[in-house]
Amino acid sequence: MNKINPIRDTDDEAIKLAGSLICNAMHGVLAAHDPASPHPHVSRVQLSTSSQGNLVTLISSLSSHTKCLMANPVCSILIGEPGKGDPLAHPRISVPLLAQPVERQSPEHDQLRASHLRHYPKAELYVDFGDFSFFQLEPQGAALNGGFGKAYELTKDEVNVAIMKGRSND
């Protein structure tokens, strides 16, 4: 029996769609390993992107997902907004990541703070609270579903290209 591979070759259209989904996302659903449970912890988080091509989130150390990321930096995020009708017919991207906290006193922190606040001006209310930290989320690849019959597997480098192209359209 000859099986058909449902995964398409990654092309410019897929790169553009991936970059658009990631760079225009205001939030994503983060899944992290919960050290106190056999189940992953899932939470909605704010998203922006860094000039290095990483995703960025600002989260409180009081949250469960921060504790999960500190115990194990391996995580994933789902990005995509369902519209009207069947939610499976709308584009979405799942990105496996490595999370790294950003030191508050670093120049990198100041750059991420300024960039993130451009996307989330209301975060000015809490960005400097002692329990809030930025995490850079480094993509390790991606599974892109561009809608019915449009499945792609992107490499780490392809995701980076997608983010850099998506950022240039800001």
C-alpha positions as CSV (number, residue, x, y, z in Angstrom):
1,M,0.0,0.0,0.0
2,N,1.4,3.4,-1.1
3,K,0.9,6.0,1.6
4,I,0.7,9.7,0.6
5,N,2.8,12.1,2.7
6,P,0.5,14.9,3.9
7,I,3.4,17.2,4.6
8,R,4.1,19.6,1.8
9,D,7.6,21.0,1.0
10,T,8.1,24.3,2.8
11,D,7.9,27.1,0.3
12,D,7.8,30.9,0.4
13,E,4.1,30.9,1.0
14,A,4.5,28.7,4.1
15,I,7.4,30.9,5.4
16,K,5.3,34.0,4.9
17,L,2.3,32.5,6.7
18,A,4.4,31.2,9.6
19,G,6.0,34.6,10.0
20,S,2.6,36.3,9.9
21,L,1.1,34.0,12.4
22,I,4.0,34.4,14.9
23,C,4.7,38.1,14.5
24,N,1.1,39.2,14.5
25,A,0.1,37.0,17.5
26,M,-0.9,38.9,20.6
27,H,-0.9,35.6,22.6
28,G,-0.3,31.9,22.4
29,V,-1.0,28.8,24.4
30,L,2.1,27.7,26.2
31,A,2.6,24.0,27.2
32,A,5.3,23.3,29.8
33,H,6.4,20.3,31.7
34,D,4.9,20.3,35.2
35,P,7.4,18.7,37.6
36,A,4.7,18.0,40.1
37,S,2.5,16.1,37.7
38,P,2.7,13.7,34.7
39,H,0.7,16.2,32.7
40,P,1.8,19.3,30.9
41,H,0.7,22.7,32.3
42,V,-1.0,24.9,29.7
43,S,-1.5,28.6,29.9
44,R,-2.2,31.6,27.7
45,V,0.7,34.0,27.5
46,Q,1.5,37.3,25.8
47,L,3.9,37.1,22.8
48,S,6.2,39.4,21.0
49,T,9.4,38.7,19.1
50,S,13.1,39.6,19.6
51,S,15.5,41.0,17.0
52,Q,17.3,37.6,17.3
53,G,14.2,35.8,16.0
54,N,13.0,34.4,19.3
55,L,9.5,34.6,20.7
56,V,9.3,36.6,24.0
57,T,6.9,36.5,26.8
58,L,6.6,38.4,30.1
59,I,5.4,36.3,33.0
60,S,5.2,36.4,36.8
61,S,7.3,34.1,39.0
62,L,4.1,33.5,40.9
63,S,2.5,31.7,38.0
64,S,2.6,27.9,37.6
65,H,4.0,28.1,34.1
66,T,7.1,30.1,35.3
67,K,7.8,27.4,37.8
68,C,7.5,24.8,35.1
69,L,9.9,26.6,32.7
70,M,12.5,27.1,35.5
71,A,12.4,23.3,36.2
72,N,12.5,22.3,32.5
73,P,13.0,24.9,29.7
74,V,11.6,22.5,27.1
75,C,8.1,23.8,26.1
76,S,5.8,24.4,23.1
77,I,3.4,27.1,22.0
78,L,0.3,27.0,19.8
79,I,-0.4,30.2,17.9
80,G,-3.5,30.9,15.7
81,E,-6.9,32.5,15.9
82,P,-9.9,30.5,14.9
83,G,-12.4,32.5,12.9
84,K,-16.0,31.7,12.0
85,G,-16.9,28.1,11.3
86,D,-14.7,25.1,11.8
87,P,-11.7,26.1,14.0
88,L,-9.6,23.4,12.3
89,A,-10.0,25.2,8.9
90,H,-8.0,28.2,10.1
91,P,-4.2,28.5,10.1
92,R,-2.2,27.7,13.2
93,I,1.4,26.9,14.1
94,S,2.8,24.8,16.9
95,V,6.4,25.7,17.8
96,P,8.6,23.6,20.1
97,L,10.8,25.9,22.2
98,L,13.6,26.3,24.7
99,A,12.8,28.9,27.3
100,Q,15.6,31.1,28.8
101,P,14.9,33.8,31.4
102,V,16.4,37.2,30.7
103,E,18.4,38.9,33.5
104,R,16.7,42.1,34.6
105,Q,20.0,44.0,34.8
106,S,21.1,43.1,31.2
107,P,21.0,45.4,28.1
108,E,19.0,42.6,26.5
109,H,16.3,43.1,29.1
110,D,16.0,46.8,28.3
111,Q,15.7,46.1,24.6
112,L,13.0,43.4,25.1
113,R,11.2,45.7,27.6
114,A,11.0,48.5,25.0
115,S,9.9,46.2,22.2
116,H,7.4,44.3,24.3
117,L,5.8,47.6,25.6
118,R,5.3,48.8,22.0
119,H,3.0,45.7,21.5
120,Y,1.5,45.8,25.0
121,P,1.4,49.4,26.3
122,K,-0.8,48.3,29.3
123,A,2.0,46.0,30.5
124,E,3.7,49.3,31.7
125,L,1.5,48.8,34.8
126,Y,3.4,45.6,35.9
127,V,6.5,45.1,33.7
128,D,8.7,46.5,36.5
129,F,7.2,44.5,39.3
130,G,9.8,42.3,41.0
131,D,8.0,39.1,40.2
132,F,7.8,39.7,36.4
133,S,10.5,38.5,34.0
134,F,11.0,38.2,30.3
135,F,11.7,34.8,28.8
136,Q,13.1,34.3,25.4
137,L,11.6,31.3,23.7
138,E,14.0,29.9,21.1
139,P,12.2,28.0,18.3
140,Q,13.4,24.5,17.6
141,G,11.2,24.0,14.5
142,A,7.5,24.2,13.8
143,A,4.4,22.3,12.6
144,L,2.4,24.7,10.4
145,N,-1.2,24.0,9.4
146,G,-2.2,26.5,6.8
147,G,-5.7,25.2,6.6
148,F,-7.2,22.1,5.0
149,G,-4.5,20.1,3.1
150,K,-1.7,22.6,3.9
151,A,0.6,21.0,6.4
152,Y,4.3,21.9,6.7
153,E,7.2,21.0,9.0
154,L,9.6,23.9,9.3
155,T,13.2,23.5,10.5
156,K,14.6,25.8,13.2
157,D,16.3,27.9,10.4
158,E,13.1,28.2,8.5
159,V,11.2,29.4,11.6
160,N,14.0,32.0,12.2
161,V,13.7,33.2,8.6
162,A,9.9,33.4,9.0
163,I,10.2,35.5,12.1
164,M,12.8,37.8,10.7
165,K,10.6,38.4,7.5
166,G,7.5,38.8,9.7
167,R,9.3,41.4,11.9
168,S,10.4,43.3,8.8
169,N,6.7,43.8,7.9
170,D,6.0,45.5,11.3
